[in-house]
Amino acid sequence: MLESQFQSKLIRELRDRFPGCVILKNDAGYIQGIPDLLILYGNTWAALECKRTLGSRHRPNQDYYVNELGQMSFASFIAPENMMEVLDDLQEVFATRGEARFPQRQ
């Protein structure tokens, strides 16, 4: 599976799990190494760096930004092999921080 295909599948899963979330795709050309996705949900957020596989090469600064943003809120590398585990962790983080409930999208 290509990374872009995985990312599309992941976005669908995020929207299903976190109704009303806002998902932004970041521009790696603007800040090298910034994670691919920013998920805004209730009163918190998360950043996810998508990889085709867990063994895929990390580009310069990706480890730095995942670690730095993880200190601020939640950030992780995510691939098909660990998607459900990361999403379960993210769900726990959102729940413990008292996310606001959003109405369903029209």
N, C-alpha and C positions, 0 to 999 in steps of 0.2 A: 504494500500500500504506500502510495506517495504521501509525503508530509502534508501536502495541501488537501488530499482526500481525508487523512486522519483529522486534520484541523476542522474540516467541515462537519465530520461526524461528531467531534468533540463539542463544537458550538451547538449542534442540535441537542446533545445530551445536557449541556449546561442550561439551555433554555427550558428543557423539560424538568430538570431538577430544581431550578431556581427561577420560577415564574416571575417575570418583571425585571429580571437582571438586565443590565446594559453591558454589552460585550464590545470592546474596542480592539481593533487590530492595530498594533503599534508598527511604526515605520523603522526598520532596522537601519535604514540609511540616515535617519535623523540622529539616533543615539545607538552606536554600535554595541550590540550585545543585549539591548533591552528585550525583555521577554515578548513573545508574539502577541499574547492576549492580556488585556486588562478586564477584569470582571468586577463591575460595581453592583453591589447588592445590599439593599438596606443601608445600614450605617457603616459598612465595611467594604473591603475590596480584596482582590487577589490578582496575582500575575502568574501566567502559565507560559512556559517555554515549550513549544511542541517539537517533538523529535519523531522521526520515522520509526526508529527503534531505540531501545535504551542504550544500545551500543553506538549510536550515531555520534559523530564527532561534535564536540562543543566548540563554538566559534569564540574568538577573542571577546572577553568581557562578559560572556554569558554566565559563567559561574559567579563572577563578582555581583552582577545584578540580581540573580536569583537569591544569593545569600543576603545581599543588602535589603532587597524588598521583602524577603522572608523575615527579617528582623523587624520591619515596620508593620507588616500585616501577615500575609501568606503568599508564598511563591514556591514554585516547584517546576522541575522538568517533568514532562508528561509524554508518554508514548503508549501505543496500544497495549503493551505488556503490563503497564502499571496504571492505566486510566481509571479503573474502578477504585483502586486503592487511594489514588490521589483525590478523586472526587468524593470519596467517603470522608477523607481527612478534611477536605474543603467544606463539606456539609457540616461537619462537627465544629469547625472554626466559625462558620456563619451562625450556627445555632447558639454557640456559647457567647457570641458577641451581641446577641439579641437583635438580629436583623429585623428590619421593618417588613411587614407584609405588603406586597404590591398587588393592585388589582390585576386581573388577567388582561392581557393585551387584546385590543379590539381587532 
